[in-house]
C-alpha cells in the first residue's frame, strides 16, 4: 500500500446553496440537468492535452459512447465488475460521446489486474462532450474495481451531462486485508483514494473544459456509501453534497458488522434446521437486527455473504483473533478454536476498537447528505446501520444537512429483486430520485421531502419498478 499525500489545493469549488423551504415529492420524471456544449473544438477536444495530476500512468481515448451501451463492446468497462448490482430491467441510456481516461496513481499493491497492469489505485474519468458543469465522484461497493458503478450510477449521471470519476479504492478482491502495515490500513486507504481522485478529477476537468466544475457530488453504495459519509465528515470543502446508498457503518463502540454477523452465523443454522430451538433462534436473529419478514433472504445470505464478509473484515481489523491463520475457517462450527462463528467484538482487546476508530464515522457531516437504505437489507441490517447513523447525524447537530429515506421492501443487492419477484423492490431508481432531490436542494435551496419510510409501491410491473421511485 502507498498512502497518498496531498498538498492544499486552491479553493476552486462553489459552496452549495443554503437549504430552505419545503419540496414537493420528486420522481424520476424530473428533467435532467441541462447539458450544454462546453469544450471548444467539439468532439473530444483537448484530449491530447489533458493530464491527470499525480497519476503514474494514464491512457485517454475518444469514444462515441461513454455509457455501457457502448463501453461493453469497446472494452472500456468490465461487466464482471458490476454484475449483480442492478435489476435486469434497468434502462440503459446512450448518446454520450466524450473522453475516457483510465490510469493509476502510485501504489505498491497489485490486486487490480484490469488492463494487465497488476497495479492498484486504478481510476476511470469520463468527460462528456456536452457537459453540465458538474462532477460526480464515487468509490466502489464491496471489494470491486473501478467499473463497478458503471450500470448503477455512471450511465445515468453521464446521460445527465456530468463528468464522472471512480476509484478502485487502492486495493481490491477478497484478500484486500493483505494491504497495509497495521489493522485498518487497507480500509483507511479507501478514504484517501477518494480524496485523491476528487482533487485530481477536478483539475483534469478544468484542463478539458477550461473551467473547474461548478458542482462536485459524491455518491456510492455499500462500502462506497460509507466513503460518502466519511468524505462529507472529513473533507466537506471538496464537495457540494452527497447521496449515501446504504453505506457501511463503522463505530468503535458498535454497532458494526463484526457485532451482528457472528450472531447470524450461530443462529441461522439452528433456525434453518427446524425442530426444537428453531423459533428461539429466529427471535435471536430478529434481536440481532435481521428484520421480521426477511427470513426468505437468510439462506442466500448465509451461503454467499455472511460468513465471507465476517471473516475478511475481521481479518482486516482483528488479525490476531485467529493467530497465524488468514481469514479464519469457512463455516466453522461453534466451539471450533478461533472460529468466527463465536467471534465476540465486545470482548476483544482495545487495539481492535482502535483499528475500527481509525476508519470510524462521527455523523459530523459538513455538506448536505441524503441517505437511503432498504428495510429488508440483511447484509447490513437497517436497524444496525443507517438508523444508527441518522441518529449520529442528529446528535452531532447536523440534522439540517440531512435527509434519510427508509425504502420499504429494498434489500442490499438489487439483482435479488429478479430472484424474488414481487417480494422486493430495487433501490437504484430511489437513488436516482434522491440524487435529483439533492440537485434541486443545492440549486434552489428547497429542501427534499422529509425523512421517513418510503412505502412499498402498488405498481408491480418489473420495468416500472426498476426505473421509477417517489420519495414522498
Residue pairs with C-beta under 8 A, 6 or more apart in sequence:
1 107
1 108
1 109
1 120
1 170
1 171
1 179
1 180
1 181
1 185
1 186
1 189
2 105
2 106
2 107
2 108
2 109
2 121
3 185
3 188
3 189
3 192
4 54
4 105
4 106
4 121
4 192
4 193
4 195
4 196
6 195
6 196
6 199
9 199
9 202
9 203
11 237
12 202
12 206
12 212
13 202
13 212
13 213
13 216
13 237
13 238
13 239
13 240
14 214
14 215
14 240
15 240
16 215
16 240
16 241
16 367
16 368
16 441
16 442
17 441
17 442
17 443
17 444
17 445
18 445
19 368
19 400
19 401
19 441
19 445
19 446
19 447
20 445
20 446
20 447
21 445
21 446
21 447
22 446
22 447
22 450
23 437
23 440
23 441
23 446
23 447
23 448
23 449
24 449
24 472
25 449
25 470
25 471
25 472
26 433
26 436
26 437
26 440
26 448
26 449
26 470
26 471
26 472
27 433
27 468
27 469
27 470
28 429
28 432
28 433
28 436
28 467
28 468
28 469
29 468
30 433
30 436
30 440
32 159
32 160
32 161
33 132
33 134
33 160
33 161
33 162
33 439
34 132
34 161
35 128
35 130
35 131
35 132
35 160
35 161
36 130
36 131
36 132
36 161
37 129
37 130
37 131
38 130
38 131
38 133
38 209
39 45
39 46
39 129
39 131
39 208
39 209
40 46
40 210
42 129
43 62
43 97
43 98
43 129
44 62
44 63
44 97
44 98
44 99
44 129
45 129
45 208
46 207
46 208
47 60
47 61
47 62
47 99
48 60
49 207
50 60
50 99
50 101
50 127
50 204
50 207
50 208
51 58
51 204
51 207
52 58
52 101
52 103
52 123
52 125
52 200
52 201
52 203
52 204
53 199
53 200
53 203
53 204
54 105
54 106
54 196
54 200
55 103
55 104
55 105
55 123
55 200
56 103
56 104
56 105
56 106
56 119
57 103
57 104
57 117
57 119
58 101
58 102
58 103
59 101
59 102
59 103
60 99
60 100
60 101
61 76
61 99
61 100
61 101
62 97
62 98
62 99
63 70
63 71
63 74
63 76
63 97
63 98
63 99
63 100
64 70
64 97
65 71
65 74
65 94
65 95
65 96
65 97
66 96
66 97
66 98
66 100
66 126
66 128
66 158
67 92
67 93
67 94
67 96
67 150
67 154
67 155
67 158
67 159
68 77
68 79
68 92
68 150
68 151
68 154
68 155
69 92
69 93
69 94
69 155
70 76
70 94
71 77
71 100
71 150
72 79
76 100
76 102
77 147
77 150
78 114
78 145
78 147
81 140
81 144
81 145
81 146
81 147
81 148
81 150
82 144
82 147
82 148
82 149
82 150
82 151
82 152
83 415
84 413
84 415
85 141
85 148
85 151
85 152
85 221
85 413
85 414
85 415
86 151
86 152
86 414
86 415
86 426
86 428
87 414
87 415
87 417
87 418
87 426
87 428
87 462
87 465
87 466
88 415
88 418
88 466
89 462
89 463
89 465
89 466
89 467
90 151
90 426
90 428
90 466
90 467
91 466
91 467
92 151
92 155
93 155
93 156
93 158
93 159
94 159
95 159
96 128
96 130
96 158
96 159
97 128
97 129
98 126
98 127
98 128
98 129
98 158
99 126
99 127
99 208
100 124
100 125
100 126
100 127
101 123
101 124
101 125
101 126
101 127
101 204
102 114
102 115
102 122
102 123
102 124
103 122
103 123
104 112
104 117
104 119
104 120
104 121
104 122
104 123
105 121
105 123
105 193
105 196
105 197
105 200
106 121
107 119
107 120
107 121
107 170
109 120
109 170
109 171
109 178
109 179
110 118
110 119
110 120
111 120
111 171
111 172
111 173
111 175
111 176
111 179
112 118
112 119
112 120
112 122
112 145
112 146
112 168
112 172
114 122
114 145
114 146
114 147
115 122
120 168
120 170
120 171
120 172
120 179
121 167
121 168
121 170
121 193
121 196
122 145
122 146
122 167
122 168
123 146
123 165
123 166
123 167
123 168
123 197
123 200
124 146
124 147
124 164
124 165
124 166
125 163
125 164
125 165
125 201
125 204
126 154
126 158
126 163
126 164
126 165
127 163
127 204
127 205
127 208
127 209
128 158
128 161
128 162
128 163
130 161
131 161
131 162
131 163
131 209
132 160
132 161
132 162
133 161
133 213
133 214
133 215
134 161
134 162
134 163
134 213
134 214
134 215
134 216
134 217
135 162
135 163
135 164
135 165
135 201
135 202
135 205
135 213
135 215
135 216
135 217
136 153
136 154
136 157
136 162
136 163
136 164
136 165
136 216
136 217
136 218
136 219
137 164
137 165
137 166
137 194
137 197
137 198
137 201
137 216
137 217
137 218
137 219
137 239
138 149
138 153
138 154
138 164
138 165
138 166
138 167
138 218
138 219
138 220
138 224
139 166
139 167
139 169
139 190
139 193
139 194
139 220
139 223
139 224
139 227
140 146
140 148
140 149
140 166
140 167
140 168
140 169
140 220
140 223
140 224
141 148
141 149
141 220
141 221
141 222
141 223
141 224
141 225
142 148
142 222
142 223
143 171
143 172
143 173
143 174
143 176
143 223
143 312
144 168
144 172
145 168
145 172
146 166
146 167
146 168
147 166
148 166
149 166
149 220
149 221
149 224
152 221
152 414
152 428
152 431
153 164
153 219
153 220
153 221
153 431
154 164
154 166
156 432
157 164
157 435
158 164
162 217
163 201
163 205
163 208
163 213
165 197
165 198
165 200
165 201
166 197
167 193
167 194
167 196
167 197
168 193
169 189
169 190
169 193
169 194
169 223
169 227
170 179
170 186
170 189
170 190
170 192
170 193
171 179
171 180
171 186
171 189
171 190
174 308
174 312
175 312
175 326
175 327
176 186
176 312
176 316
177 186
177 312
177 313
177 315
177 316
177 319
177 327
178 186
179 185
179 186
179 189
180 186
180 188
180 189
182 355
183 316
183 317
183 318
183 319
183 351
183 352
183 355
184 316
184 317
184 355
184 356
184 358
184 359
185 358
186 316
187 250
187 316
187 317
187 358
187 359
188 358
188 359
190 223
190 227
191 227
191 230
191 231
191 234
191 359
194 218
194 227
194 230
194 231
195 231
195 235
195 238
198 216
198 218
198 231
198 235
198 238
198 239
199 238
202 212
202 213
202 216
202 238
203 212
205 212
205 213
206 212
206 213
215 240
215 442
216 238
216 239
216 240
217 239
217 240
217 241
217 242
217 243
217 435
217 438
218 227
218 228
218 231
218 232
218 239
218 241
218 242
219 228
219 242
219 243
219 244
219 245
219 431
219 435
220 227
220 228
220 244
220 245
220 247
221 245
221 246
221 247
221 427
221 431
222 245
222 246
222 247
222 248
222 379
222 380
222 412
223 247
223 248
224 245
224 247
225 244
225 245
225 246
225 247
225 248
225 371
226 244
226 247
226 248
226 249
226 250
226 361
227 247
228 242
228 243
228 244
228 247
228 369
229 244
229 247
229 361
229 365
229 369
229 371
229 389
230 359
230 361
231 238
231 239
231 242
232 239
232 241
232 242
232 365
232 366
232 367
232 369
233 361
233 362
233 363
233 364
233 365
233 366
236 365
236 366
236 367
237 366
239 367
240 367
240 368
240 442
241 367
241 368
241 369
241 370
241 438
241 441
241 442
242 367
242 368
242 369
242 370
242 438
243 369
243 370
243 371
243 372
243 431
243 434
243 435
243 438
244 369
244 370
244 371
244 372
244 386
245 372
245 373
245 427
245 431
246 371
246 372
246 373
246 374
246 377
246 380
246 382
246 385
246 386
246 412
246 427
247 371
247 385
247 386
247 389
248 257
248 380
248 385
249 255
249 256
249 361
249 380
249 384
249 385
249 386
249 388
249 389
250 256
250 356
250 359
250 360
250 361
251 356
251 360
251 361
251 388
252 353
252 354
252 356
252 357
252 360
253 353
254 345
254 346
255 289
255 384
255 385
255 388
256 345
256 356
257 309
257 310
257 313
257 380
258 310
258 313
258 314
258 317
258 318
258 343
258 345
258 356
259 345
259 346
259 384
260 288
260 289
260 290
260 381
260 384
261 306
261 309
261 310
262 310
262 340
262 341
262 342
262 343
262 344
262 345
263 284
263 285
263 288
264 285
264 288
264 290
264 298
264 301
264 302
264 306
265 302
265 306
265 307
265 310
265 340
265 341
266 334
266 341
266 342
267 281
267 282
267 284
267 285
267 288
268 281
268 285
268 298
268 302
268 306
269 302
270 277
270 278
270 281
271 278
271 281
271 282
271 285
271 295
271 298
272 278
272 298
272 299
272 302
282 295
285 298
286 292
288 381
288 384
289 381
289 382
289 383
289 384
290 298
290 378
290 381
291 375
291 376
291 378
291 381
291 382
291 383
293 376
294 376
294 378
294 411
296 420
296 423
297 376
297 378
297 411
297 416
297 420
298 378
300 416
300 419
301 378
301 379
305 379
306 379
307 330
307 331
307 340
308 330
309 379
310 340
310 343
311 327
311 328
311 330
311 340
312 327
314 321
314 327
314 328
314 340
314 343
315 322
315 326
315 327
315 328
317 352
317 355
317 356
318 348
318 352
318 355
320 349
321 328
321 338
321 340
321 343
321 348
322 328
322 329
322 338
322 340
323 338
325 338
328 338
328 339
328 340
329 336
329 338
329 339
329 340
332 339
332 340
332 341
333 339
333 341
334 341
334 342
335 342
336 342
345 352
361 389
361 392
362 392
362 396
363 389
363 391
363 392
363 393
363 394
363 395
363 396
363 398
364 396
364 398
365 393
365 396
365 398
365 401
365 402
366 398
366 401
367 401
368 401
368 402
368 438
368 441
368 442
369 393
369 401
369 402
369 403
370 402
370 403
370 404
370 405
370 434
370 435
370 437
370 438
370 448
371 386
371 389
371 390
371 402
371 403
371 404
371 405
372 404
372 405
372 406
372 407
372 410
372 427
372 430
372 431
372 434
373 380
373 382
373 385
373 386
373 387
373 404
373 405
373 406
373 407
373 410
374 382
374 407
374 409
374 410
374 411
374 412
374 425
374 427
375 382
375 406
375 407
375 408
375 409
375 410
375 453
376 409
376 410
376 411
376 424
377 385
377 410
377 411
377 412
378 411
378 412
379 412
379 413
380 386
380 412
382 406
386 404
386 406
387 406
390 402
390 404
390 451
393 399
393 401
393 402
394 402
402 451
403 434
403 437
403 447
403 448
403 449
403 450
403 451
404 451
405 430
405 434
405 449
405 451
405 452
405 453
405 454
405 471
406 452
406 453
406 454
407 425
407 427
407 430
407 453
407 454
407 469
408 425
408 453
408 454
408 455
408 456
409 423
409 424
409 425
409 456
410 424
410 425
410 426
410 427
410 430
411 417
411 424
414 426
414 427
414 428
416 424
417 424
417 425
417 426
417 462
417 465
417 466
418 462
421 462
422 460
425 456
425 457
425 465
426 465
426 466
428 466
429 465
429 466
429 467
429 468
429 469
430 454
430 469
430 471
432 469
433 469
433 470
433 471
434 448
434 471
437 448
437 449
437 471
438 448
440 446
440 448
441 447
441 448
448 471
449 471
449 472
450 472
452 472
454 469
454 470
454 471
454 472
457 465
457 469
457 470
459 465
459 468
